[in-house]
Amino acid sequence: MDLVRLSLCVGLAILLWRLRIGRREPIREFFLWGVDYPFHFLLTATLVLVVWGVIGAGFGLEGLFLDEDPLTQVLLGATVMLLLATITVHYVTLGTSRRGWWTSLADVAGFLRGLNTVADRARPAQTALVNGFLETLTNADIRRLDRLARARAAAARDRAAPVAADGAGDLLEGETFRLLVAPAILLEKSVGL
């Protein structure tokens, strides 16, 4: 009986690991995100477990999230969102994981490309994130960033041969570029949060 359950669980895990939705593999990407950003993953998992009442139910922590007072709910929600946004920017933008960085950059470039398809051509979406750099990017620059970031993310994810070095990849991995793109990453990740 236990062997049947074990084999069913292993089979389900394999099916979920290989599950594809469009071009994405959500279970595999979530697991790799947890590997790349363990602190952020543990913090998110802890908050989910507190809300579900698994952790801290005896101390009333679940009641903070499910409080009847709307002001308490709004203040706690805003505080948790600011905490998650800060940790997201720190670990996704400044983190040392190459795979995570290239995936984040590809996600941001795709997000900006999507916004720019519906935005006014005279005022692209990145101009709203005024930091002296993002508003100077053109749609062609974002497409080039997207192509390079997707190629580098795929190479890092599949551990394939690295993409040919053209000098741009090293520049895009630098801390200065990461800080300049941080507002766009914060916007893209906050939409997800």
C-alpha positions in Angstrom: 0.0 0.0 0.0 2.8 2.5 0.9 4.6 1.5 -2.3 1.6 2.4 -4.4 1.2 5.8 -2.7 4.9 6.5 -3.0 4.9 5.6 -6.7 1.8 7.8 -7.2 3.5 10.7 -5.4 6.7 10.3 -7.4 4.7 10.2 -10.7 2.7 13.3 -9.7 5.9 15.1 -8.8 7.4 14.2 -12.2 4.3 15.3 -14.1 4.1 18.6 -12.2 7.9 19.2 -12.8 7.4 18.8 -16.5 4.1 20.7 -16.7 4.2 23.3 -19.4 1.8 26.2 -19.7 2.6 28.0 -22.9 6.4 28.4 -22.9 6.6 28.4 -19.1 7.2 25.6 -16.7 5.7 27.1 -13.5 6.6 24.4 -11.0 10.2 24.1 -12.2 10.6 27.9 -12.3 9.1 28.3 -8.8 11.5 25.7 -7.5 14.5 27.3 -9.2 13.4 30.7 -7.8 13.4 29.2 -4.3 16.9 27.9 -4.9 18.1 31.2 -6.3 16.5 33.3 -3.5 16.2 31.1 -0.4 15.6 34.0 2.0 12.8 35.5 -0.1 11.3 32.0 -0.6 11.3 31.2 3.1 9.8 34.6 4.0 7.0 34.2 1.4 6.4 30.6 2.6 6.3 31.7 6.2 3.8 34.5 5.5 1.6 32.0 3.6 1.8 29.5 6.5 0.9 32.2 9.0 -2.1 33.3 7.0 -3.2 29.6 6.8 -2.8 29.2 10.5 -0.1 26.6 10.4 2.5 28.8 12.1 1.6 31.2 15.0 -2.0 30.3 15.3 -1.6 30.0 19.1 -0.2 33.5 19.3 -3.0 35.0 17.2 -0.9 35.9 14.2 -3.5 34.5 11.8 -6.0 37.0 13.4 -3.8 39.9 12.3 -4.3 39.0 8.6 -8.0 38.1 9.0 -8.9 40.9 11.4 -12.4 42.4 11.1 -11.1 46.0 11.4 -10.6 47.3 7.8 -7.9 49.8 8.9 -5.9 47.0 10.5 -6.2 44.9 7.4 -5.1 47.8 5.1 -2.2 48.8 7.3 -0.9 45.2 7.7 -1.4 44.5 4.0 0.5 47.6 3.0 3.3 46.8 5.5 3.7 43.3 4.2 3.6 44.5 0.6 6.4 47.0 1.3 8.4 44.3 3.1 8.0 41.9 0.1 8.8 44.7 -2.4 11.9 45.6 -0.6 13.1 42.1 -0.3 12.2 41.5 -3.9 14.2 44.4 -5.2 17.2 43.5 -3.0 17.4 39.9 -3.9 16.1 40.0 -7.5 18.0 43.1 -8.5 21.1 42.9 -6.4 21.3 39.1 -5.8 24.2 37.2 -7.0 22.3 34.5 -8.9 23.1 34.8 -12.6 20.1 32.7 -13.6 17.8 34.8 -11.4 19.1 38.0 -12.8 18.8 37.1 -16.4 15.3 35.7 -15.8 14.3 38.9 -14.0 15.7 41.1 -16.8 13.9 39.0 -19.5 10.7 39.3 -17.5 11.1 43.1 -17.1 11.9 43.6 -20.8 8.9 41.5 -21.8 6.7 43.4 -19.4 7.8 46.7 -20.8 7.4 45.5 -24.3 3.8 44.4 -23.5 3.0 47.8 -21.9 4.5 49.7 -24.8 2.2 47.9 -27.3 -0.8 49.5 -25.6 0.9 52.8 -24.6 1.1 56.0 -26.6 4.1 55.9 -28.9 5.1 59.4 -27.9 5.2 58.3 -24.2 6.4 54.7 -23.7 5.8 53.0 -20.3 9.4 53.3 -19.2 9.2 57.1 -19.2 7.0 56.9 -16.1 9.9 55.4 -14.2 12.1 58.5 -14.3 15.6 57.8 -13.0 17.8 59.3 -15.7 18.2 56.0 -17.6 14.9 54.2 -18.1 13.2 57.0 -19.9 16.0 57.1 -22.5 15.4 53.5 -23.6 13.7 53.0 -26.9 11.5 50.1 -27.9 14.5 48.8 -30.0 16.7 48.9 -26.9 14.1 46.9 -24.9 13.8 44.3 -27.7 17.6 43.9 -27.7 17.6 43.6 -23.9 14.8 41.0 -24.1 16.6 38.9 -26.7 19.9 38.9 -24.8 18.4 38.3 -21.4 16.3 35.4 -22.7 19.3 33.8 -24.4 21.4 34.2 -21.2 18.6 33.0 -19.0 18.0 29.9 -21.2 21.8 29.2 -21.2 22.0 29.5 -17.4 18.8 27.5 -16.8 19.8 24.6 -19.1 23.5 24.9 -18.2 24.2 25.0 -21.9 27.3 26.5 -23.5 27.4 30.2 -22.6 26.2 32.8 -25.1 29.0 34.3 -27.0 30.5 37.2 -25.1 29.9 40.5 -26.8 30.8 42.8 -23.9 27.1 43.8 -23.4 26.4 40.8 -21.2 29.2 41.8 -18.7 27.9 45.3 -18.7 24.3 44.2 -18.1 25.5 42.0 -15.1 27.2 44.9 -13.4 25.8 46.4 -10.2 25.4 49.9 -11.8 23.0 48.5 -14.5 21.1 46.5 -11.9 20.5 49.6 -9.9 19.3 51.5 -12.9 16.8 48.8 -13.8 15.7 48.3 -10.2 12.6 50.6 -10.6 11.3 48.6 -13.5 11.9 45.3 -11.7 10.0 46.7 -8.7 7.1 47.7 -10.9 7.0 44.3 -12.7 7.3 42.3 -9.5 4.8 44.4 -7.6 2.2 43.7 -10.3 2.8 40.0 -9.6 2.5 40.6 -5.8 
